[in-house]
Amino acid sequence: MKVLFNVAHLYYLPQYLPVWNELKKRGVSCLFIFHKDTEMMSILSAVIKKEVLPSKWVATDLEAVNLYQTEKADWIIFGDSTSQLGRLPDNVRTALLYHGIGVKSCYYDADLMEMNVRFVEGEYRLRELRRRYPGATLIGAGFAKLDPLLSTDHGKMSPFDLVAAGLNPNRPTLLYAPTFYPSSIERMPSDWPKRFGNYNLIVKPHFFTFCKARYRYQRKKMKSWSGYNNTYIARPEEYSLLPFMASSDLLISEASSAFFEFAALDKPIVWCDFLKLRWSYRGPFRYRFHIRMDQGMEKFHNIGPHVEKFRDLKKVVDQQIRNPDQYHQQRKQSTKWLLGSMDGHASRRIVDYLLFGSETICRA
């Protein structure tokens, strides 16, 4: 058997790697297909070298399809929708391993359901997808990305080294992991690390913040924070949130998959509702923002306190650090419904299906 991983974006890798490691254990040949990106080639190459990934490059979708045919793949795993499905050989099977929990309404888009199988994280999404797409093959496997933090089967996940980064290991550590849009980055003051001087602050932005021209002002903000000695700005090649999650006591972000991933570790989160919206999403057009987000996820927005203004952020963070168990039950419920089993074996269930095709053996 041969399995290919389509890496359209670097941030797909944390979801892929546990599955790849499980496939390797079982002697399955694998190949990562990276898409050339002029601005990010050096970063992508460095990651490939660091992770020792068997890989090939493509510049276009047509090149990718030709490569799939040449490699005689049995399975191709995608992290999002793709326009390549109609041009694949009939004997090639395709699987969707979505790159995150998915807080936007696009999680349910029809083009995500065109593959042979979709691996789903938890019971809530499994039920909703079955309701919308009764004929689809859906496998409840859990959330593979977190396996390295939950099971020694994948080797010990090394936490981010606070001391090596120049941070104080005796201070509580805050992880700020903003998404690219809609984001709170622009609403954060240039001196906010100074106001949080009794904490370590790790800033781990979304990959698009680094590589998309339209987010250059976000990069400017991060540069202004980098001069503070209690602050570490993650580099683009530090693509995985997992080591930072392992070393942090609390997560600050907006509506994003990161919240639910961090909450699954039963650590406190603080939800920023002060966002910079584009003009086309403001005022009478704010309904567009609500359409963009998955309104069905609102029932899970109670996993931590929400902050409407930056001026209130410090007070809420202090309170959560003092009382980390305040939202324990809410985190436990959201994890059960959104991420499924937390036994660290989601990737094992995914590989069981790829090899044997039985829903019974890989049910989370």
C-alpha positions as CSV (number, residue, x, y, z in Angstrom):
1,M,0.0,0.0,0.0
2,K,1.0,3.6,-0.6
3,V,-0.4,6.7,1.1
4,L,0.2,10.3,-0.1
5,F,-0.4,13.4,2.0
6,N,-1.4,16.5,0.2
7,V,0.3,19.5,2.0
8,A,-1.3,22.5,0.4
9,H,-0.4,24.5,3.6
10,L,2.2,23.9,6.2
11,Y,-0.3,24.0,9.1
12,Y,-1.8,20.7,7.8
13,L,1.3,18.8,9.1
14,P,0.4,18.6,12.8
15,Q,-2.7,16.6,11.9
16,Y,-0.9,14.4,9.3
17,L,2.3,13.5,11.3
18,P,0.7,11.2,13.9
19,V,-1.0,9.3,11.1
20,W,2.2,9.1,9.1
21,N,4.0,7.8,12.2
22,E,1.4,5.1,12.7
23,L,1.6,4.1,9.0
24,K,5.4,3.9,9.2
25,K,5.1,1.5,12.1
26,R,3.0,-0.8,10.0
27,G,5.4,-0.7,7.0
28,V,3.2,1.4,4.8
29,S,5.0,3.6,2.1
30,C,4.2,7.2,2.4
31,L,4.9,10.4,0.5
32,F,4.2,14.1,1.3
33,I,3.3,16.3,-1.6
34,F,4.3,19.9,-1.0
35,H,3.0,22.8,-3.1
36,K,5.6,25.3,-4.1
37,D,5.3,28.7,-2.5
38,T,8.0,31.2,-3.6
39,E,7.9,33.2,-0.4
40,M,7.9,30.2,1.9
41,M,10.2,27.7,0.1
42,S,13.1,28.0,2.6
43,I,10.7,27.5,5.5
44,L,9.0,24.5,3.9
45,S,12.4,22.9,3.1
46,A,13.6,23.4,6.6
47,V,10.6,21.6,8.0
48,I,10.9,18.8,5.6
49,K,14.5,18.3,6.7
50,K,13.7,18.6,10.4
51,E,10.9,16.1,10.3
52,V,12.8,13.8,7.8
53,L,9.7,13.7,5.5
54,P,9.7,11.7,2.3
55,S,8.5,14.4,-0.1
56,K,8.1,15.7,-3.6
57,W,7.2,19.2,-4.9
58,V,4.5,20.3,-7.3
59,A,3.8,23.7,-8.7
60,T,0.3,23.3,-10.1
61,D,-2.7,21.1,-9.6
62,L,-2.0,19.4,-12.9
63,E,1.5,18.5,-11.7
64,A,-0.1,17.1,-8.6
65,V,-2.5,14.9,-10.5
66,N,0.3,13.6,-12.8
67,L,2.4,12.8,-9.7
68,Y,-0.5,10.9,-8.1
69,Q,-0.8,8.8,-11.2
70,T,3.0,8.2,-11.4
71,E,3.2,7.2,-7.7
72,K,0.4,4.7,-8.0
73,A,-1.1,5.8,-4.7
74,D,-3.8,3.7,-3.0
75,W,-4.9,6.6,-0.7
76,I,-4.5,10.4,-0.9
77,I,-5.2,12.3,2.3
78,F,-6.3,15.9,2.0
79,G,-6.6,18.6,4.8
80,D,-9.2,20.6,3.0
81,S,-11.3,20.6,-0.2
82,T,-9.5,20.2,-3.5
83,S,-10.2,20.6,-7.2
84,Q,-8.2,17.6,-8.1
85,L,-10.7,14.8,-7.4
86,G,-12.3,14.6,-10.8
87,R,-9.0,14.0,-12.5
88,L,-7.8,11.2,-10.3
89,P,-7.7,7.5,-11.5
90,D,-10.7,5.5,-10.4
91,N,-8.6,3.1,-8.3
92,V,-7.2,5.9,-6.1
93,R,-9.2,6.4,-2.9
94,T,-9.3,9.8,-1.1
95,A,-9.8,10.8,2.5
96,L,-10.4,14.1,4.3
97,L,-8.5,14.7,7.5
98,Y,-9.6,18.2,8.2
99,H,-6.9,20.5,9.6
100,G,-8.8,21.7,12.6
101,I,-11.9,21.5,14.8
102,G,-13.5,24.0,12.5
103,V,-15.3,27.0,14.0
104,K,-16.4,28.5,10.6
105,S,-19.5,27.5,8.7
106,C,-17.3,26.2,5.8
107,Y,-16.7,23.1,7.9
108,Y,-20.0,21.8,6.3
109,D,-19.3,22.8,2.7
110,A,-20.4,20.3,0.2
111,D,-17.0,20.1,-1.6
112,L,-15.5,18.7,1.6
113,M,-17.8,15.7,1.3
114,E,-16.7,14.6,-2.2
115,M,-13.9,12.3,-1.0
116,N,-14.4,8.6,-0.4
117,V,-14.2,9.0,3.4
118,R,-14.1,11.8,5.9
119,F,-12.6,11.3,9.3
120,V,-14.5,13.2,11.9
121,E,-13.4,14.3,15.4
122,G,-16.3,14.0,17.8
123,E,-19.9,12.9,18.1
124,Y,-21.4,16.4,17.7
125,R,-19.9,16.9,14.2
126,L,-20.5,13.3,13.3
127,R,-24.2,13.6,13.9
128,E,-24.5,16.9,12.1
129,L,-22.7,15.7,9.0
130,R,-24.8,12.5,8.9
131,R,-27.9,14.7,9.0
132,R,-26.7,16.9,6.2
133,Y,-25.0,14.2,4.1
134,P,-26.8,10.9,4.8
135,G,-25.0,9.1,2.0
136,A,-21.4,10.1,3.0
137,T,-18.9,7.7,4.5
138,L,-18.0,9.3,7.9
139,I,-15.6,7.7,10.4
140,G,-15.6,9.0,14.0
141,A,-11.9,8.6,14.8
142,G,-11.0,11.5,17.3
143,F,-8.5,14.3,16.8
144,A,-5.2,12.9,15.6
145,K,-3.3,16.1,16.1
146,L,-3.4,15.8,19.9
147,D,-2.1,12.2,19.9
148,P,1.5,13.1,20.6
149,L,0.4,14.9,23.8
150,L,-1.7,12.0,25.0
151,S,0.1,8.8,24.2
152,T,3.7,7.6,24.3
153,D,3.0,5.6,21.1
154,H,4.2,8.6,19.1
155,G,7.4,9.3,21.1
156,K,7.6,11.9,23.8
157,M,6.4,15.3,22.7
158,S,9.1,17.8,23.9
159,P,7.5,20.9,25.4
160,F,8.7,24.3,24.2
161,D,11.9,25.1,26.2
162,L,11.2,28.3,28.1
163,V,14.7,28.7,29.4
164,A,16.3,28.4,26.0
165,A,13.9,31.0,24.8
166,G,15.0,33.4,27.5
167,L,11.8,33.2,29.5
168,N,11.5,32.7,33.2
169,P,10.3,29.2,34.1
170,N,9.1,30.4,37.5
171,R,6.4,32.6,35.9
172,P,3.1,31.4,34.6
173,T,3.2,31.2,30.8
174,L,0.5,32.6,28.5
175,L,0.1,31.4,25.0
176,Y,-1.4,34.0,22.6
177,A,-2.5,32.1,19.4
178,P,-4.5,34.6,17.3
179,T,-6.0,33.5,14.0
180,F,-5.5,35.6,10.9
181,Y,-9.1,36.8,10.4
182,P,-11.1,37.9,12.2
183,S,-8.2,38.6,14.6
184,S,-7.5,40.5,17.8
185,I,-3.9,41.2,16.9
186,E,-4.7,44.7,15.6
187,R,-6.6,45.5,18.8
188,M,-3.6,44.6,21.0
189,P,-1.5,47.6,22.2
190,S,2.1,47.8,21.1
191,D,3.1,47.6,24.8
192,W,0.8,44.8,26.0
193,P,3.7,42.5,27.0
194,K,4.8,45.2,29.4
195,R,1.3,45.2,31.0
196,F,1.7,41.5,31.5
197,G,5.2,41.7,33.0
198,N,4.5,39.0,35.6
199,Y,3.9,36.4,32.9
200,N,5.9,34.8,30.1
201,L,4.1,35.5,26.9
202,I,4.4,33.2,23.8
203,V,2.9,34.6,20.6
204,K,2.1,31.9,18.1
205,P,0.2,33.5,15.1
206,H,-1.5,31.7,12.3
207,F,0.7,30.7,9.3
208,F,-1.1,33.2,7.0
209,T,0.0,36.1,9.3
210,F,3.6,35.4,8.2
211,C,3.0,34.8,4.5
212,K,0.1,36.8,3.3
213,A,0.7,40.4,2.1
214,R,-2.7,41.7,3.5
215,Y,-1.6,40.8,7.1
216,R,1.6,42.9,7.0
217,Y,0.2,45.1,9.8
218,Q,-0.1,42.1,12.0
219,R,3.6,41.4,11.4
220,K,4.3,45.0,12.3
221,K,2.5,44.5,15.6
222,M,4.4,41.4,16.5
223,K,7.7,43.2,15.8
224,S,6.7,45.8,18.3
225,W,6.2,43.1,20.9
226,S,9.4,41.2,20.2
227,G,11.6,43.7,22.1
228,Y,10.1,42.7,25.5
229,N,12.2,40.2,27.5
230,N,9.1,38.3,28.7
231,T,7.9,37.7,25.2
232,Y,8.7,35.1,22.6
233,I,7.4,35.3,19.0
234,A,7.2,31.9,17.4
235,R,9.0,31.6,14.0
236,P,7.2,30.5,10.9
237,E,9.1,27.2,10.8
238,E,7.7,26.5,14.4
239,Y,4.5,25.5,12.7
240,S,3.0,23.3,15.4
241,L,1.1,24.7,18.3
242,L,1.6,21.5,20.3
243,P,5.0,22.2,22.0
244,F,3.7,25.7,23.0
245,M,0.5,24.2,24.4
246,A,2.5,21.7,26.5
247,S,4.5,24.5,28.1
248,S,1.7,27.1,28.6
249,D,-0.7,27.6,31.5
250,L,-3.4,29.5,29.7
251,L,-4.4,30.3,26.1
252,I,-5.6,33.6,24.8
253,S,-7.2,33.7,21.3
254,E,-10.4,34.3,19.4
255,A,-12.9,31.9,17.9
256,S,-10.5,29.2,16.6
257,S,-9.7,25.5,16.7
258,A,-6.9,26.2,19.1
259,F,-9.3,27.0,21.9
260,F,-10.9,23.5,21.8
261,E,-7.5,21.8,21.4
262,F,-6.1,23.6,24.5
263,A,-9.3,23.1,26.5
264,A,-9.0,19.3,25.8
265,L,-5.8,19.4,27.9
266,D,-8.1,20.9,30.7
267,K,-6.2,24.2,30.8
268,P,-7.9,27.6,31.0
269,I,-8.6,29.7,28.0
270,V,-9.6,33.4,27.7
271,W,-11.7,34.3,24.6
272,C,-11.1,37.7,23.0
273,D,-14.2,39.2,21.5
274,F,-12.5,42.4,20.5
275,L,-11.8,41.8,16.8
276,K,-10.6,43.9,13.9
277,L,-13.3,43.4,11.2
278,R,-12.9,44.5,7.6
279,W,-15.2,47.3,6.5
280,S,-17.2,44.8,4.5
281,Y,-18.0,43.0,7.8
282,R,-18.9,46.0,10.0
283,G,-22.1,47.9,10.8
284,P,-25.0,46.8,8.6
285,F,-22.8,44.2,7.0
286,R,-21.9,42.4,10.3
287,Y,-24.3,39.7,9.3
288,R,-21.6,38.5,7.0
289,F,-19.3,37.8,10.0
290,H,-22.1,35.7,11.6
291,I,-22.6,33.8,8.3
292,R,-18.9,33.1,8.2
293,M,-18.9,31.5,11.6
294,D,-20.6,28.2,12.5
295,Q,-23.5,29.4,14.7
296,G,-24.0,25.8,15.9
297,M,-20.8,26.1,17.8
298,E,-22.1,28.8,20.1
299,K,-23.2,26.1,22.6
300,F,-19.5,25.4,23.1
301,H,-18.5,29.0,23.6
302,N,-18.8,28.6,27.4
303,I,-15.4,26.9,27.8
304,G,-13.9,30.1,29.3
305,P,-14.6,33.7,30.0
306,H,-15.1,36.2,27.1
307,V,-13.4,39.6,27.1
308,E,-15.0,42.5,25.2
309,K,-12.2,45.0,25.6
310,F,-8.5,44.8,25.9
311,R,-8.5,46.8,29.1
312,D,-10.3,43.9,30.8
313,L,-7.9,41.2,29.6
314,K,-5.4,41.4,32.4
315,K,-8.0,41.1,35.2
316,V,-9.6,38.1,33.5
317,V,-6.3,36.4,32.9
318,D,-5.2,36.9,36.5
319,Q,-8.5,35.4,37.7
320,Q,-8.2,32.3,35.5
321,I,-4.6,31.7,36.6
322,R,-5.7,31.8,40.2
323,N,-8.8,29.6,39.5
324,P,-7.8,27.2,36.6
325,D,-10.6,24.8,37.4
326,Q,-13.5,27.3,37.2
327,Y,-14.5,26.0,33.7
328,H,-13.4,22.4,34.1
329,Q,-16.8,20.9,33.5
330,Q,-17.5,23.0,30.4
331,R,-14.1,22.0,29.0
332,K,-14.8,18.4,29.7
333,Q,-18.2,18.5,27.9
334,S,-16.8,20.4,24.8
335,T,-14.0,17.9,24.5
336,K,-16.3,14.9,24.7
337,W,-18.6,16.3,22.0
338,L,-16.1,18.0,19.7
339,L,-12.9,15.9,19.9
340,G,-14.2,12.5,20.8
341,S,-12.0,10.0,22.6
342,M,-8.9,11.4,24.2
343,D,-7.0,8.1,24.5
344,G,-4.2,9.2,22.2
345,H,-5.1,6.6,19.5
346,A,-7.0,8.6,16.9
347,S,-4.3,8.1,14.4
348,R,-4.4,4.3,15.1
349,R,-8.1,4.3,14.3
350,I,-7.5,6.3,11.1
351,V,-4.8,3.9,9.9
352,D,-7.0,0.9,10.8
353,Y,-9.6,2.2,8.4
354,L,-7.1,3.0,5.6
355,L,-5.7,-0.6,5.9
356,F,-8.8,-2.6,6.6
357,G,-11.8,-0.3,5.8
358,S,-13.9,-1.4,8.8
359,E,-15.8,1.3,10.7
360,T,-16.3,-1.1,13.6
361,I,-12.6,-1.4,14.4
362,C,-11.9,2.3,14.3
363,R,-14.9,3.7,16.1
364,A,-13.7,6.3,18.7
